[in-house]
Amino acid sequence: MSVFDVIGCSADELLNVGVAMAARGANVIRDLHGETGTISFKSSPTDAVTAADAASDTAIRGVLAARRVGDGLISEDGPPAASSTALRWVVDPLDGTTNYVHGLPHIAVSVACEALVDGAWQAIVGVVSDVLRDEVFSAVLGCGARLGEAAISVNEPVTLSRAVVATGFGYRPAVRQRQADALRRVAPIVADVRATGSSALDLCWTAAGRIDAYWEDELSPWDWAAGRLIVREAGGWTSVLGDGILAAGPHLHAELDTLLTG
């Protein structure tokens, strides 16, 4: 019996809702693109919340209210809602806000549906919309990962010396110092390093074989909830790294895990 049998809801239904939520958020962001008014800051003066973050959050909530009454919601940019259905949605309405503020065309909407199974929340559907490239990555638990209608898979095997890897950086100076120390261990022995500013897209690009691995040790669940499922369904391995994630093909994951945690 699959998790979808247990929850009494079809994979197609939940995937369609996730795609609709991500599409609505992406459309709102595109409509506002170029308007970078800041509403507030969160953890630091560089951790902005813009009108686009808030508008995407509102639009996504509207889809959820219309399509899935009673499901819970955890969003970076709005209050949580409790679940009465054993399903919840974990959402980043605008992943890559710093990129958005600076006009860098690398931003996403990330949507994951999680089911409460044996007392633990488990991602069963993941959707990430690349807002400005009009690409949609998705995965359903046990059914593989896709870019649009095409199946995707991680690069495997990849050795450290041939690997193009991505990472990201937190907002606080002490966190960045720790992350810089990790980068110093990795950078000399890989082929190249990228820092794109969107954890959701870094995970999806790992899943699609555009890059070989991604790690970041200070993230929130909405940063990786959808992308982690997409990587796993693309044949990749993921593990907890501090408060974040390490994702890669199986061979490279083992080598990077030793470097970053050993």
FENTAMO-V11694 format. One record per residue. N is the residue number from 1. RES is the residue in three letters. SS is DSSP state (2 for helix, 1 for strand, 0 for the rest). PSI is psi in radians with two decimals (none if undefined). Layout:
n & res & ss & psi
N & RES & SS & PSI
N & RES & SS & PSI
//
This chain:
n & res & ss & psi
1 & MET & 0 & 2.25
2 & SER & 0 & 2.90
3 & VAL & 2 & -0.52
4 & PHE & 2 & -0.58
5 & ASP & 2 & -0.69
6 & VAL & 2 & -0.76
7 & ILE & 2 & -0.17
8 & GLY & 0 & 0.64
9 & CYS & 0 & 2.43
10 & SER & 0 & 2.63
11 & ALA & 2 & -0.72
12 & ASP & 2 & -0.73
13 & GLU & 2 & -0.84
14 & LEU & 2 & -0.68
15 & LEU & 2 & -0.75
16 & ASN & 2 & -0.67
17 & VAL & 2 & -0.78
18 & GLY & 2 & -0.75
19 & VAL & 2 & -0.73
20 & ALA & 2 & -0.70
21 & MET & 2 & -0.82
22 & ALA & 2 & -0.70
23 & ALA & 2 & -0.72
24 & ARG & 2 & -0.77
25 & GLY & 2 & -0.77
26 & ALA & 2 & -0.70
27 & ASN & 2 & -0.73
28 & VAL & 2 & -0.75
29 & ILE & 2 & -0.75
30 & ARG & 2 & -0.68
31 & ASP & 2 & -0.55
32 & LEU & 2 & -0.02
33 & HIS & 0 & 2.28
34 & GLY & 0 & -0.30
35 & GLU & 0 & 1.85
36 & THR & 0 & 0.47
37 & GLY & 0 & 2.28
38 & THR & 1 & 2.28
39 & ILE & 1 & -0.81
40 & SER & 1 & 3.10
41 & PHE & 1 & 2.67
42 & LYS & 0 & -1.73
43 & SER & 0 & -0.35
44 & SER & 0 & 2.95
45 & PRO & 0 & -0.11
46 & THR & 0 & 0.03
47 & ASP & 0 & 1.42
48 & ALA & 1 & 2.70
49 & VAL & 1 & 2.16
50 & THR & 1 & 3.02
51 & ALA & 2 & -0.57
52 & ALA & 2 & -0.69
53 & ASP & 2 & -0.87
54 & ALA & 2 & -0.70
55 & ALA & 2 & -0.69
56 & SER & 2 & -0.75
57 & ASP & 2 & -0.79
58 & THR & 2 & -0.75
59 & ALA & 2 & -0.73
60 & ILE & 2 & -0.72
61 & ARG & 2 & -0.62
62 & GLY & 2 & -0.74
63 & VAL & 2 & -0.80
64 & LEU & 2 & -0.75
65 & ALA & 2 & -0.59
66 & ALA & 2 & -0.51
67 & ARG & 2 & -0.48
68 & ARG & 0 & 1.26
69 & VAL & 0 & 2.27
70 & GLY & 0 & -0.30
71 & ASP & 0 & 2.59
72 & GLY & 1 & 2.95
73 & LEU & 1 & 2.31
74 & ILE & 1 & 2.08
75 & SER & 1 & 2.52
76 & GLU & 0 & -0.53
77 & ASP & 0 & 0.46
78 & GLY & 0 & 3.03
79 & PRO & 0 & 2.63
80 & PRO & 0 & 2.73
81 & ALA & 1 & 2.31
82 & ALA & 0 & 2.68
83 & SER & 0 & 2.40
84 & SER & 0 & 0.19
85 & THR & 0 & 0.02
86 & ALA & 0 & 0.35
87 & LEU & 1 & 2.51
88 & ARG & 1 & 2.76
89 & TRP & 1 & 2.29
90 & VAL & 1 & 2.05
91 & VAL & 1 & 2.35
92 & ASP & 1 & 1.83
93 & PRO & 1 & -0.43
94 & LEU & 1 & 1.70
95 & ASP & 1 & 2.15
96 & GLY & 0 & 0.67
97 & THR & 2 & -0.66
98 & THR & 2 & -0.72
99 & ASN & 2 & -0.78
100 & TYR & 2 & -0.81
101 & VAL & 2 & -0.64
102 & HIS & 0 & 0.11
103 & GLY & 0 & 0.35
104 & LEU & 0 & 2.20
105 & PRO & 0 & 1.07
106 & HIS & 0 & 1.46
107 & ILE & 0 & 2.74
108 & ALA & 1 & 2.85
109 & VAL & 1 & 2.24
110 & SER & 1 & 2.24
111 & VAL & 1 & 2.16
112 & ALA & 1 & 2.46
113 & CYS & 1 & 2.24
114 & GLU & 1 & 2.50
115 & ALA & 1 & 2.50
116 & LEU & 1 & 1.88
117 & VAL & 1 & 2.10
118 & ASP & 0 & 0.71
119 & GLY & 0 & 0.04
120 & ALA & 1 & 2.53
121 & TRP & 1 & 2.29
122 & GLN & 1 & 2.25
123 & ALA & 1 & 2.27
124 & ILE & 1 & -0.31
125 & VAL & 1 & 2.41
126 & GLY & 1 & 2.38
127 & VAL & 1 & 2.27
128 & VAL & 1 & 2.14
129 & SER & 1 & 2.11
130 & ASP & 1 & 1.84
131 & VAL & 0 & -0.79
132 & LEU & 0 & -0.24
133 & ARG & 0 & -0.11
134 & ASP & 0 & 0.77
135 & GLU & 1 & 2.48
136 & VAL & 1 & 2.08
137 & PHE & 1 & 2.49
138 & SER & 1 & 2.81
139 & ALA & 1 & 2.57
140 & VAL & 1 & 2.38
141 & LEU & 0 & 2.15
142 & GLY & 0 & 0.05
143 & CYS & 0 & 0.12
144 & GLY & 0 & 3.09
145 & ALA & 1 & 2.65
146 & ARG & 1 & 2.65
147 & LEU & 1 & 1.91
148 & GLY & 0 & -2.14
149 & GLU & 0 & -0.04
150 & ALA & 1 & 2.37
151 & ALA & 1 & 2.53
152 & ILE & 1 & 2.78
153 & SER & 0 & 2.68
154 & VAL & 0 & 2.77
155 & ASN & 0 & 2.28
156 & GLU & 0 & 2.26
157 & PRO & 0 & 2.72
158 & VAL & 0 & 2.28
159 & THR & 0 & 2.82
160 & LEU & 2 & -0.74
161 & SER & 2 & -0.32
162 & ARG & 2 & 0.01
163 & ALA & 0 & 2.34
164 & VAL & 1 & 2.03
165 & VAL & 1 & 2.76
166 & ALA & 1 & 2.63
167 & THR & 1 & 3.12
168 & GLY & 0 & 3.02
169 & PHE & 0 & 2.50
170 & GLY & 0 & -3.05
171 & TYR & 0 & -0.33
172 & ARG & 0 & 2.49
173 & PRO & 2 & -0.74
174 & ALA & 2 & -0.64
175 & VAL & 2 & -0.76
176 & ARG & 2 & -0.59
177 & GLN & 2 & -0.77
178 & ARG & 2 & -0.73
179 & GLN & 2 & -0.59
180 & ALA & 2 & -0.64
181 & ASP & 2 & -0.74
182 & ALA & 2 & -0.72
183 & LEU & 2 & -0.63
184 & ARG & 2 & -0.50
185 & ARG & 2 & -0.57
186 & VAL & 2 & -0.76
187 & ALA & 2 & -0.71
188 & PRO & 0 & -0.27
189 & ILE & 0 & 0.12
190 & VAL & 0 & 2.96
191 & ALA & 0 & -0.71
192 & ASP & 1 & 2.86
193 & VAL & 1 & 2.45
194 & ARG & 1 & 2.64
195 & ALA & 0 & 1.74
196 & THR & 0 & -0.37
197 & GLY & 0 & 0.11
198 & SER & 0 & 1.88
199 & SER & 2 & -0.64
200 & ALA & 2 & -0.77
201 & LEU & 2 & -0.60
202 & ASP & 2 & -0.72
203 & LEU & 2 & -0.74
204 & CYS & 2 & -0.66
205 & TRP & 2 & -0.55
206 & THR & 2 & -0.78
207 & ALA & 2 & -0.61
208 & ALA & 0 & -0.03
209 & GLY & 0 & 0.24
210 & ARG & 0 & -0.60
211 & ILE & 0 & 2.95
212 & ASP & 0 & -0.36
213 & ALA & 1 & 2.80
214 & TYR & 1 & 2.40
215 & TRP & 1 & 2.59
216 & GLU & 1 & 2.37
217 & ASP & 0 & 0.10
218 & GLU & 1 & 1.65
219 & LEU & 0 & 2.96
220 & SER & 0 & 2.80
221 & PRO & 2 & -0.61
222 & TRP & 2 & -0.33
223 & ASP & 2 & -0.56
224 & TRP & 2 & -0.10
225 & ALA & 2 & -0.83
226 & ALA & 2 & -0.80
227 & GLY & 2 & -0.62
228 & ARG & 2 & -0.76
229 & LEU & 2 & -0.70
230 & ILE & 2 & -0.74
231 & VAL & 2 & -0.83
232 & ARG & 2 & -0.72
233 & GLU & 2 & -0.29
234 & ALA & 0 & 0.14
235 & GLY & 0 & 0.11
236 & GLY & 0 & 2.92
237 & TRP & 1 & 2.52
238 & THR & 1 & 2.70
239 & SER & 1 & 2.79
240 & VAL & 1 & 2.36
241 & LEU & 1 & 1.78
242 & GLY & 0 & -2.15
243 & ASP & 1 & 0.35
244 & GLY & 1 & -2.42
245 & ILE & 1 & 2.61
246 & LEU & 1 & 2.25
247 & ALA & 1 & 2.36
248 & ALA & 1 & 3.05
249 & GLY & 0 & 2.78
250 & PRO & 2 & -0.81
251 & HIS & 2 & -0.85
252 & LEU & 2 & -0.60
253 & HIS & 2 & -0.78
254 & ALA & 2 & -0.74
255 & GLU & 2 & -0.75
256 & LEU & 2 & -0.64
257 & ASP & 2 & -0.71
258 & THR & 2 & -0.76
259 & LEU & 2 & -0.73
260 & LEU & 2 & -0.41
261 & THR & 2 & -0.24
262 & GLY & 0 & none
//
